[in-house]
Structures are given as structure tokens and as C-alpha cells.
Amino acid sequence: MASMEGLVPITRHFLASYYDKYPFTPLSDHVSRLSTEMLALANSLLDELPPTSEESTLLDEANQHPPHKIDENMWKNRENVEEILFLFEKSRWPQEVQKESATGESELANIIGKLEEKARNALHALVAFQSKNSEHVFNTVMTYMPQDFRGTIIRQQRERSERNKQAEVDALINSGGSIRDRYALLWKQQMERRRQLAQLGSATGVYKTLVKYLVGVPEVLLEFIQKINDDDGPMEEQRQRYGPPLYKLTTMVRLIRLCISLSWRRFDAGKLREHLGILEQAVDVYTSEIERFLGFIREVFNNAPFFISADVACAANERKSDSYKEISVPAGKTYEVSLSVESINSYIAWDFSLVQGKMNMDIGFSVECESPGGVKRLILPHKRYESDQGNFCTCMAGDYKLIWDNTYSTFFKKVLRYKVDCIPPVVEPVQPAAEE
């Protein structure tokens, strides 16, 4: 058993500093462009023929915001890629394309074959990522478990549970369950794995019989596996940092599936060639970008520690408390930060700058105060800055407003990076009276 002396579970603050070392190169602009084109294509196809109930469901899903959790998005991508492969099966093609392909000289069949190969490669990449990531997490946890009968029992319990889950999936398939049904079951099973991990951490549920044997299992390990997937736990930092590009890819693959399904039912040889031109680009961009994302996130996950020293965790928390915030101030709008000051001689300090693009931008900044009696006072007059750092000593109690003003801009939003502090006055300790 690996030693856990002096270690604590990773914190969200630590992960924030760790992820700073792994910025994700933004997705290709083609992702947004092609998603917009596919949505327009879908609407055009729906004008030709009203949607079936299944097509309406696909359209609703394409217009929905993707799930928040990273792993649920992985399952959604995998499900939609598999549905796309189902549509690429020869028996699912429009009848005219099937007949044309029988001659062995079908341009459309050749294009579909190439798209199928790319989609299959993406599916393999998704399956491999999920499998390896699951094993990595479990094996890391087991590294810190006592290497005796307790570890053996936990491994046996997991193997038995996975066999039962696979049997459940096989039974669904054999009974004629759809791909959608299968992935609904797979996600349900994934949530069950999470519950079991939490049960292991609290020694409940299927692990209740182990309670009397858990002496020697590090409490820090149990705390980690119980809380790792909490809504505001360490993994939430991962969702905030790397979720947005994955959400775009989830939307894109939903649109690819929708457009293929609509095109097959509304077959027109001339138009299908045009539609496949868009879909060919979309599949190419989606498969390359999802595989790039999976490769990147695999490296991040594999190198991320699960446990850190208490000193490192404390330092990460201190850095987090000293961190800057970033906000976008739309054209024609203002952004305010209010500070409630109870004592005079407090210090209000600020440090801000604009995230600059190709053009240098500035933004208006001023400070005002409103006393408890409702009297307003201008502390710092309005002036435009690219960046500024300053402070002042308060002369009265009240609500102080720091105001960033972008109302003069008609077209350009400003990305503001700032930090604001209110430092209370230093009170000298009362000295005891000298004895006579």
C-alpha cells in the first residue's frame, strides 16, 4: 500500500492552478461555422417535409444545451457517433443510392464509405478513452488500499458488478433495444458506479460488510472517493475549464446525426451531393477535433495527482484567494463591484487591465460612495484606462462602488481582468494599564 502520510485529497483550488499549466488550444473556427450551416440545412430540409416524431426529438436535442458533466458528454458523443454509423449502414441508405452502389460505380457510396471510416475511428477513440480513464481512476484508488484481503474483496466486488452490468446490456440488445435505450442504460450504470465509489468512501451500501475491516484504510482516501464527484467538488473545476469546447463538439455531432437522418428521408440525388459536401466537411472537422480533445484531456487526467501535501493545498488556497476575476463588459453597458465598508480608515485597493486583442482598448473607471444616510460622494472621477492600479483610505462608512464604464462603445465589448480588496484598519492592541 502506497503511503498517504501527510497527504490530503486534491482541492478545487489546487486543480485550478494545475490546469493553468494545461491550456486547451481553442477549437477550429470551422466547428462553429459548420454547426451554423448544418442547422440552416436542417431547417431547409424540414421545410420540404414535416418531421417525424423521431426527427422532432433529434431537433430538440440539437437545440438543447449539452449536459454539464464531462463524462456524460463523452457518453453523448459516443451515442451519437454510433447512431451515425447506424445511418451509414448500407441498408439504411436511400433506395436510389443502394441501387446505384450495386453497380460498383457510385460516387455517393464512396463518400459515405469514407465518412463511415472516420466516424468509426472517432468511436474507437471515445471507447478507448473511457475504458482507460476508468481503469486509471480505479487503479489509483487501489494503490492506496491495503494490499490484503480487503483490496481483493473490493476488486472482486467491482468485477462482479461489471459482469452484471454487461449482462444487463446484453439482455437489452437481445430483446431488440435501440441504441438510445442502450446508452440510457449505460449512463444509468455510470451513475451507479459513482454511487458505489461514494459508498466505498463512506463504507455503506454494497461495502457495508467491510466496515469492521476498514481499520488501516487511510481516511484521506475514503474522503477523496466519497467527495470527488460532488457538484461543487474538485471535478467542477475540470468542467468549468474544459467543458466549453466539449459542449461545442457534442452539439456538432448531434447536428451531423440530425442532418444525415433528415437527408436520407428527403432524398434528392442532386441535393444529396450538396448536403454531403457540408457533411463531409463536418465529419472531417468533428472527428479530428474530438480526437485532439481526447488526446489532450487524457494527458491532463493522467498527470493530475489525486492527493497532494497539506502545504501544497494550503498554498493553492492562498493563491486562489489572491486570484483575479475576468468579466466581459458588453458595448453600451457598465460593470460594478460594491464593497460595504463599516469602518473609516479602511483601504480599498484595485488592480485591473483589459485583455487586449488586435486593437488596444480602454474602459472608463470611477469610484463613488453612498453613506448609510443616502448621501452620495464621488471618490475618483471618471477616466478611461487600459489598466490601472490604485488605492485610497476611506473617510466614511458606507457602500463603495467601483464602476467600469463601457457605455461610450457602440460595437466593442471589453474583457476586464480585475482584483478588488477592502482592507480593514489596523487596530492596535490595547495595552494593559501599568501596575503602580
Disulfide bonds with the S-S distance in Angstrom:
none
